[in-house]
Every structure is written in C-alpha cells, then in structure tokens.
Amino acid sequence: MSEGLSVQLAYLNFGLVMVGAVLFRKYMGATSKTCLLWFIYYIMYYAFGILAMGINGFQTSLIPTFIPIIYFIGYFVLLSNKQLFKEFVYFATVCFVLTAIVTLTLYLFNFNLIEQDTQEWAIDRADGVYGDANNAALASLVAFLLFDRVFRPKNLLLRVVKIGIQLIIFYSLFVTFSTTGLFAFTVTFMLTNYKLFRGLRLALFVLFVILFYQGLFILSSEVTNLGLTKAQQDKIMNITNLLTFNFDKVDNSGRGDLLHNILYYINENPILGNGINFSNEHRGHNTFVGNWVDGGLLTFLFFLFLILTYYFNALKLSINLRFFVISVMFIMSIFMISLQSVINQPYLLVIFVFMAYLFHYNKTEPEHLSFLDKD
C-alpha cells in the first residue's frame, strides 16, 4: 500500500468517526460518568498546556493531538447504546486477535512494514502493524485478555481451539521480546486464572510456577545455543532477570536516562508545565510524567485520580469481571510507565471508553454484562 493511500484511509476513518458521532446522537443511551472525567482531564490538559506554550514559547502542531480526542468522543457516543456496546466487544476482540496474528506472520516472513520488503537480515523484534515492538506487545496482551474473557467454550473441541489461538497470541507477544510485555503477561495470567488458587488446582499451579522458572533457567543457560541474535539473547536475559527479581541487572533500554532528562523540565516549570506535546517531542517515554511535563502539576494529579478511579470501580464488579478489568488496567498502567503513546493511540484509548461503559452498565443494567461475566 502506498503511503499516500495509507494517509487517505487514516483520514477517512477519522472523518467517519466524526460524522458517526454527529449522526448517531439520537440513538444514544445514558452516558458513562467515568467518561465525563476524561472530558475534565482534556479541558485541564489543554487549558494549562496552551497557557504554558504561550509563556514558554514552545511551538507544536496542535491538530494531530486532537485525533485521539475525536475517537474518544466517537466511542463515547457509540458505546452508550447497549446493543452496540456488546457488538463492539466482539468486533474489538476479533480485530485485536487478527493484529496479533499479523504481527506474528510479518515476523515469521521477516517482513518489515517500514521498508515494505523482506529483510536480508533477521528482524530482532516483531513490531507488527504498529511499527513498534512494545506497542505490538501491548496489543497482543489486550487481544489475549479480550479473547479469554469473550470466548468461553463449553465442549472439549472448542477448548482445544481456544488454547490453540491463545498460544498463537502468546507467541506473537513473545517474538516482540518485550520485557514489559512478558512481565505484564505473567502477572495478568495469574490474575485472570484466580480459580487455580484453591484445592488441587493450587497444587498444580505451584507445580506450573516451578516448571516455569526451571524453564527460564534452562532458557537463560542455553540462550547462546538457540540461534538468536545478540539483541534477542540480551532480551531473554533481561526477562529472566526481571522474573527472578534481579532488578539490578535489568536493562531499561535507556528509559532511565530519558526519564532523568525529562525531569529537568518538570523542575523548570512544575506548576504550569511546558506545553502540549512537549514530552512527546522530547521523548519522555512515560505517560504519567508526560502529563506533568506538558500540563503541569494539577493535570498530573487529576490524571492519577482518573486512573485510580478505574481501579476502584473495578473492585465493585463481579469477581470474573473484576480480575479482567484489573488485568487490562495493569497492562495499560505498566506500559504507561515506559511508553508515551498509550493514551495518544485511538485503538488503545477506546479500551478506556469500553471499560468506563462496563462500569456504567454494571451499575445500571448488570444483566447486560452476562455475555462477559459467564464462566
């Protein structure tokens, strides 16, 4: 696909969301109060950010920063319709699973989307349709959690199919060699399989953990004999060090230096911030700190409050949905520590809208969530 056609399709999607938000208003239901907090956040971010730009003289293009907001508004309107909320969940699950499969396929064919060709050298890390390994890892994690929650097979054949698809999704995560992604997967897998923590299942789970760590030690000792590139070997050792709590040996890929550099700008303008998109252009690689650098202290504190609201609302859900939402929020939060782009990407931002409406329907019409709450 040519770059020009890609851009045209992107603008077409953007236009469809805007038109849809306007035309769909008469089909709207009651809206989510959690979503309203996002509107307050955006007002604060742009109010302080524009003021900071005027004072500090920082210049950037504001128009691209409105793209995720338009998507947020579009899905804020769309998901207020309870029937389309259900259809969205199924559709989003299929889309995320397909992107995980595409990520794996491109990697296996050694195909790089940026170069639009098969590479003569081995690609160290799968970066999928996102052009970034960590974003690809995050999308695969979302795919795994959505598929696990939505697809609840009742017979042995479908269970085998489910396990097969989950293994494919996990492999698409593994080939990103994302330290953050594999750590998040370990934690969320334990959360979503909470039923293992009792009786014989608990004993089997303990056995699984022992075998898992034995496998890590074997993998780390044989890493040089697996035909991996140097970068892949380093990532395997990095993941092993993280999961075995050898944090002093974990390589953060220079993000510590990036964070240290961006903290200088917080010290310069801690209250007002430095301006919209400032941290992104200075490669802050941290969504939380980025909010402080861009929009100042009050914006940062409100963003923390917004994220914590999701966790508190998750505690009010049934146990199945509770661990599902906490798992999704955990991976979003852990990647927000190492990525600037989580709330800037429409395909991730709509997940926050989805969870906000999940809280809404749990309070107003809990029976409508039965398709997600089933065992």
Backbone torsions as a table, in degrees:
resi	resn	phi	psi	omega
1	MET	NA	133.4	179.8
2	SER	-71.0	156.9	179.2
3	GLU	-62.9	-39.0	-179.9
4	GLY	-62.4	-42.5	179.1
5	LEU	-66.9	-38.0	177.9
6	SER	-60.6	-44.0	179.5
7	VAL	-64.1	-41.9	-180.0
8	GLN	-63.2	-40.6	178.0
9	LEU	-65.5	-39.1	178.7
10	ALA	-62.8	-44.3	177.7
11	TYR	-67.5	-32.6	177.2
12	LEU	-63.5	-46.6	177.1
13	ASN	-58.7	-44.8	179.9
14	PHE	-59.7	-44.4	179.1
15	GLY	-66.0	-39.1	179.3
16	LEU	-63.4	-38.7	178.6
17	VAL	-64.1	-43.4	179.5
18	MET	-64.3	-46.9	179.8
19	VAL	-63.6	-42.9	179.6
20	GLY	-61.3	-40.1	180.0
21	ALA	-62.2	-36.0	-179.9
22	VAL	-74.7	-47.2	-174.6
23	LEU	-73.2	-23.8	-172.8
24	PHE	-89.5	-1.6	-173.0
25	ARG	-56.3	-36.9	-176.6
26	LYS	-71.3	-14.4	178.2
27	TYR	-98.1	5.6	-177.5
28	MET	-69.8	147.2	171.1
29	GLY	-104.5	-160.4	176.5
30	ALA	-66.7	140.8	-175.4
31	THR	-95.7	161.2	-176.9
32	SER	-80.1	131.7	177.2
33	LYS	-69.9	-31.8	177.8
34	THR	-63.3	-37.8	177.5
35	CYS	-63.1	-33.7	-179.7
36	LEU	-62.5	-29.1	176.8
37	LEU	-63.6	-32.1	177.8
38	TRP	-65.8	-36.5	178.0
39	PHE	-63.7	-40.7	177.2
40	ILE	-62.6	-42.7	178.8
41	TYR	-59.4	-46.8	-178.8
42	TYR	-63.8	-39.3	177.9
43	ILE	-61.5	-44.9	179.3
44	MET	-64.5	-44.6	-177.0
45	TYR	-60.3	-46.4	-177.2
46	TYR	-76.8	-33.0	178.9
47	ALA	-65.0	-51.8	179.4
48	PHE	-70.7	-37.5	-177.7
49	GLY	-65.4	-43.8	180.0
50	ILE	-68.2	-39.5	176.8
51	LEU	-61.4	-42.7	179.4
52	ALA	-65.1	-36.8	177.9
53	MET	-63.2	-40.7	179.3
54	GLY	-66.2	-38.5	-177.8
55	ILE	-76.0	-42.1	-173.5
56	ASN	-91.3	-13.9	179.1
57	GLY	79.8	13.0	178.8
58	PHE	-75.3	135.0	-177.8
59	GLN	-120.8	137.5	176.2
60	THR	-154.7	165.6	177.0
61	SER	-83.0	117.0	-176.0
62	LEU	-79.3	-29.9	-172.9
63	ILE	-56.0	-46.8	179.9
64	PRO	-61.9	-25.3	-178.9
65	THR	-72.0	-15.8	179.3
66	PHE	-83.7	-13.0	-176.0
67	ILE	-59.1	-52.2	178.9
68	PRO	-62.5	-29.6	179.5
69	ILE	-68.1	-40.8	177.8
70	ILE	-62.7	-42.4	176.5
71	TYR	-62.8	-40.5	178.5
72	PHE	-59.8	-47.2	-179.9
73	ILE	-62.5	-43.1	-179.7
74	GLY	-58.5	-46.8	-178.8
75	TYR	-78.6	-23.6	171.6
76	PHE	-61.3	-39.7	177.3
77	VAL	-73.3	-48.6	-173.2
78	LEU	-61.5	-48.8	-171.9
79	LEU	-78.1	-4.4	173.8
80	SER	-71.1	-17.4	174.1
81	ASN	-85.7	115.2	-170.0
82	LYS	-64.4	-31.3	178.5
83	GLN	-69.8	-42.6	179.4
84	LEU	-72.6	-23.5	172.5
85	PHE	-60.0	-46.1	179.5
86	LYS	-64.6	-44.3	-180.0
87	GLU	-64.3	-37.1	178.5
88	PHE	-60.6	-42.4	-178.1
89	VAL	-59.2	-46.1	179.2
90	TYR	-65.2	-44.0	-177.4
91	PHE	-65.6	-43.6	179.7
92	ALA	-63.2	-38.2	178.7
93	THR	-61.1	-46.7	179.0
94	VAL	-61.3	-43.7	-178.5
95	CYS	-62.7	-46.1	-179.2
96	PHE	-65.9	-39.7	178.1
97	VAL	-63.7	-42.4	179.7
98	LEU	-63.9	-39.6	179.4
99	THR	-67.2	-33.3	175.3
100	ALA	-64.1	-41.2	178.7
101	ILE	-66.2	-41.0	177.7
102	VAL	-63.8	-41.8	177.3
103	THR	-55.8	-47.4	180.0
104	LEU	-65.9	-42.1	-178.3
105	THR	-63.3	-45.6	178.6
106	LEU	-60.8	-38.8	179.9
107	TYR	-66.9	-44.5	-178.0
108	LEU	-65.7	-31.0	177.2
109	PHE	-89.5	3.0	177.3
110	ASN	58.7	38.4	-174.8
111	PHE	-103.9	130.2	179.6
112	ASN	-108.4	121.5	-176.2
113	LEU	-67.4	-33.0	-178.1
114	ILE	-66.5	-44.6	178.1
115	GLU	-80.5	-16.1	-178.6
116	GLN	56.0	40.8	-178.9
117	ASP	-160.1	162.3	173.0
118	THR	-76.5	131.5	-175.5
119	GLN	-84.3	147.6	176.6
120	GLU	-77.2	-20.8	177.2
121	TRP	-106.5	160.2	-178.8
122	ALA	-72.8	130.8	175.9
123	ILE	-73.4	125.2	-175.5
124	ASP	-67.2	-41.7	-174.2
125	ARG	-138.9	137.9	176.4
126	ALA	-70.8	131.2	177.6
127	ASP	-120.2	2.1	169.7
128	GLY	57.2	-153.9	-179.4
129	VAL	-79.7	-3.3	-176.8
130	TYR	-94.4	-14.5	-178.4
131	GLY	70.5	16.6	-179.0
132	ASP	-150.6	128.5	-174.6
133	ALA	-64.3	-40.0	-178.1
134	ASN	-70.5	-37.1	174.9
135	ASN	-66.0	-37.5	176.8
136	ALA	-64.7	-39.6	178.2
137	ALA	-64.3	-43.2	179.7
138	LEU	-62.3	-42.6	178.8
139	ALA	-64.6	-38.1	178.0
140	SER	-66.0	-36.4	176.5
141	LEU	-64.7	-43.5	177.2
142	VAL	-62.1	-41.1	178.3
143	ALA	-60.0	-44.6	-178.2
144	PHE	-62.8	-45.1	-177.3
145	LEU	-68.9	-43.2	179.3
146	LEU	-64.5	-46.2	-178.8
147	PHE	-63.2	-40.8	179.4
148	ASP	-63.8	-36.3	-177.6
149	ARG	-80.7	-36.6	-174.3
150	VAL	-81.8	-43.6	-174.5
151	PHE	-92.5	102.3	-177.8
152	ARG	-117.4	85.4	-174.5
153	PRO	-67.3	150.5	-178.0
154	LYS	-109.5	-11.1	179.5
155	ASN	-128.6	167.8	-172.7
156	LEU	-62.8	-41.2	-178.3
157	LEU	-60.7	-46.7	-179.9
158	LEU	-68.0	-31.1	175.7
159	ARG	-64.5	-40.4	178.2
160	VAL	-64.5	-41.6	177.3
161	VAL	-60.9	-43.6	-179.4
162	LYS	-62.0	-46.8	180.0
163	ILE	-61.2	-39.8	178.8
164	GLY	-61.1	-45.2	180.0
165	ILE	-67.5	-38.5	177.8
166	GLN	-63.3	-37.5	177.7
167	LEU	-65.3	-38.6	177.2
168	ILE	-63.3	-45.2	179.6
169	ILE	-62.7	-43.3	179.5
170	PHE	-62.2	-40.8	-179.9
171	TYR	-65.4	-35.4	176.6
172	SER	-64.6	-30.5	174.4
173	LEU	-72.9	-44.6	-176.0
174	PHE	-60.3	-41.9	-175.4
175	VAL	-73.0	-6.6	170.4
176	THR	-76.6	-17.5	-178.4
177	PHE	50.8	41.1	179.9
178	SER	-88.9	115.0	178.1
179	THR	-59.8	-46.1	179.4
180	THR	-62.2	-42.5	-177.6
181	GLY	-64.2	-45.1	-178.0
182	LEU	-72.7	-32.2	173.5
183	PHE	-65.6	-45.4	179.3
184	ALA	-62.9	-38.2	178.5
185	PHE	-62.0	-43.2	180.0
186	THR	-58.7	-44.7	-178.4
187	VAL	-68.7	-47.9	-175.8
188	THR	-70.1	-30.5	176.7
189	PHE	-63.5	-38.8	177.4
190	MET	-68.0	-38.9	-179.2
191	LEU	-66.4	-46.8	-175.2
192	THR	-75.4	-15.3	177.0
193	ASN	-109.9	41.9	-178.2
194	TYR	-59.2	-25.0	-177.7
195	LYS	-67.5	-12.9	177.3
196	LEU	-72.9	-15.0	-173.5
197	PHE	-88.2	51.9	174.5
198	ARG	-164.6	145.5	175.7
199	GLY	56.8	-141.8	-178.9
200	LEU	-62.3	-34.5	-179.7
201	ARG	-62.4	-35.4	178.0
202	LEU	-63.2	-43.6	178.8
203	ALA	-62.0	-41.5	179.2
204	LEU	-67.0	-35.5	179.0
205	PHE	-67.2	-42.2	176.9
206	VAL	-59.5	-41.9	177.2
207	LEU	-61.5	-41.5	178.5
208	PHE	-61.4	-43.3	179.9
209	VAL	-62.1	-42.3	178.7
210	ILE	-61.6	-46.5	179.5
211	LEU	-65.1	-35.4	179.5
212	PHE	-62.3	-46.7	-179.4
213	TYR	-72.1	-33.1	172.7
214	GLN	-61.4	-41.5	177.0
215	GLY	-61.3	-38.4	177.7
216	LEU	-62.3	-44.3	-179.3
217	PHE	-64.7	-40.9	178.1
218	ILE	-64.3	-43.1	-179.5
219	LEU	-62.2	-43.1	-178.8
220	SER	-68.7	-32.1	-179.6
221	SER	-78.0	-25.2	-177.7
222	GLU	-107.7	11.2	-171.6
223	VAL	-61.4	-31.2	-179.0
224	THR	-75.3	-12.8	-177.9
225	ASN	-103.1	9.4	-174.4
226	LEU	-97.8	2.5	179.5
227	GLY	74.0	20.6	-179.8
228	LEU	-84.7	155.8	174.2
229	THR	-71.9	166.6	-179.7
230	LYS	-60.2	-40.8	179.6
231	ALA	-63.1	-39.8	179.1
232	GLN	-68.6	-39.3	177.0
233	GLN	-61.0	-43.0	179.1
234	ASP	-63.5	-38.6	179.4
235	LYS	-66.8	-39.7	177.7
236	ILE	-61.2	-44.9	178.7
237	MET	-65.3	-35.2	179.1
238	ASN	-64.6	-44.6	179.0
239	ILE	-64.6	-41.4	178.3
240	THR	-61.4	-44.6	179.7
241	ASN	-63.2	-37.9	-179.5
242	LEU	-68.0	-46.9	-176.5
243	LEU	-74.4	-17.2	175.8
244	THR	-102.1	13.0	173.3
245	PHE	64.8	25.1	172.3
246	ASN	-90.3	66.8	-171.1
247	PHE	-64.6	-26.8	-179.4
248	ASP	-68.2	-17.1	-179.6
249	LYS	-101.9	1.3	-178.3
250	VAL	-79.9	127.6	177.3
251	ASP	-90.6	122.5	-178.0
252	ASN	-94.5	19.2	175.5
253	SER	56.2	34.8	176.8
254	GLY	81.1	2.5	-177.5
255	ARG	-68.8	-27.0	175.8
256	GLY	-62.7	-40.8	178.3
257	ASP	-68.2	-40.2	178.7
258	LEU	-62.7	-41.3	178.5
259	LEU	-64.8	-42.4	179.0
260	HIS	-60.8	-40.6	-179.5
261	ASN	-67.1	-39.6	-177.1
262	ILE	-74.6	-25.0	177.8
263	LEU	-64.5	-25.1	176.6
264	TYR	-58.4	-40.5	-177.7
265	TYR	-73.7	-26.4	173.5
266	ILE	-66.8	-43.1	178.5
267	ASN	-63.1	-31.2	-179.8
268	GLU	-71.3	-41.6	-176.9
269	ASN	-139.8	71.7	-173.7
270	PRO	-71.3	-29.3	-174.2
271	ILE	-88.3	-53.3	-175.9
272	LEU	-86.8	-27.3	-174.0
273	GLY	87.9	-171.2	-173.7
274	ASN	-115.5	-13.4	177.6
275	GLY	130.5	159.5	-177.1
276	ILE	-61.1	131.6	175.2
277	ASN	71.3	11.0	-177.8
278	PHE	-63.2	-47.7	-176.6
279	SER	-67.1	-32.4	178.9
280	ASN	-65.7	-43.0	-179.8
281	GLU	-72.4	-20.6	177.4
282	HIS	-102.1	13.4	173.9
283	ARG	54.8	56.9	179.2
284	GLY	-70.4	-31.8	178.9
285	HIS	52.8	39.3	176.5
286	ASN	-157.9	113.8	-175.7
287	THR	-66.7	-39.8	-178.2
288	PHE	-65.3	-53.8	179.9
289	VAL	-64.3	-34.3	179.0
290	GLY	-59.0	-37.4	177.4
291	ASN	-63.8	-38.6	178.6
292	TRP	-68.6	-46.6	-178.9
293	VAL	-61.6	-40.3	-176.8
294	ASP	-78.5	-55.1	-169.1
295	GLY	-109.5	4.6	175.9
296	GLY	88.3	-179.9	-172.1
297	LEU	-63.2	-45.5	-176.4
298	LEU	-65.4	-38.4	176.4
299	THR	-63.5	-43.5	178.6
300	PHE	-60.8	-46.2	-178.6
301	LEU	-65.3	-38.7	179.2
302	PHE	-68.9	-35.9	177.6
303	PHE	-64.2	-41.5	175.7
304	LEU	-59.9	-44.6	177.8
305	PHE	-59.9	-41.0	179.5
306	LEU	-61.9	-46.4	-179.4
307	ILE	-66.1	-42.2	179.2
308	LEU	-64.9	-30.8	176.9
309	THR	-59.3	-39.0	177.8
310	TYR	-61.7	-43.4	-179.8
311	TYR	-65.3	-42.9	179.8
312	PHE	-65.7	-40.1	177.7
313	ASN	-66.4	-32.2	178.4
314	ALA	-63.1	-32.3	-179.5
315	LEU	-67.4	-17.3	180.0
316	LYS	-87.7	-6.8	-178.1
317	LEU	-81.7	165.7	172.1
318	SER	-61.4	161.7	-170.8
319	ILE	-62.0	-36.7	178.6
320	ASN	-63.2	-50.5	-179.1
321	LEU	-71.2	-30.1	-178.9
322	ARG	-60.1	-50.8	-177.5
323	PHE	-71.7	-28.9	176.0
324	PHE	-64.4	-51.0	-177.3
325	VAL	-67.8	-41.4	178.1
326	ILE	-61.0	-37.8	178.0
327	SER	-64.5	-45.4	178.6
328	VAL	-61.9	-44.6	-180.0
329	MET	-65.8	-34.2	179.3
330	PHE	-64.0	-46.4	-178.8
331	ILE	-67.5	-36.2	176.4
332	MET	-63.6	-43.9	-177.6
333	SER	-66.9	-43.6	-176.9
334	ILE	-68.0	-33.8	176.8
335	PHE	-77.3	-26.5	176.3
336	MET	-67.6	-20.4	175.8
337	ILE	-73.8	-28.6	-175.2
338	SER	-114.9	-4.9	179.8
339	LEU	-128.5	146.6	175.9
340	GLN	-88.2	-17.8	-162.5
341	SER	-97.9	3.3	-171.9
342	VAL	-61.1	-50.5	-178.5
343	ILE	-89.0	2.7	175.9
344	ASN	-97.6	-7.4	-178.4
345	GLN	-100.3	118.5	-178.0
346	PRO	-55.0	-38.6	-176.0
347	TYR	-68.4	-19.4	175.1
348	LEU	-95.3	-36.2	-179.1
349	LEU	-62.0	-36.0	-179.1
350	VAL	-66.6	-20.9	175.3
351	ILE	-66.9	-36.9	175.2
352	PHE	-64.4	-38.6	177.3
353	VAL	-64.8	-44.0	178.4
354	PHE	-57.3	-46.8	-179.8
355	MET	-66.9	-35.0	177.5
356	ALA	-62.1	-41.0	178.4
357	TYR	-74.7	-26.3	173.8
358	LEU	-62.2	-42.7	175.5
359	PHE	-62.3	-40.9	-178.5
360	HIS	-62.3	-48.7	-178.6
361	TYR	-71.3	-28.6	176.1
362	ASN	-64.1	-30.9	-179.4
363	LYS	-85.3	-37.5	-173.8
364	THR	-96.5	-42.1	-177.9
365	GLU	-140.9	71.9	-175.2
366	PRO	-59.2	-27.2	179.8
367	GLU	-65.9	-21.4	-179.6
368	HIS	-71.6	-15.1	-179.6
369	LEU	-97.1	11.2	-176.9
370	SER	-61.8	-30.1	-179.0
371	PHE	-68.6	-20.6	177.0
372	LEU	-99.1	-24.3	-172.6
373	ASP	-89.1	-4.3	-175.6
374	LYS	-71.3	155.8	176.5
375	ASP	-90.8	NA	NA
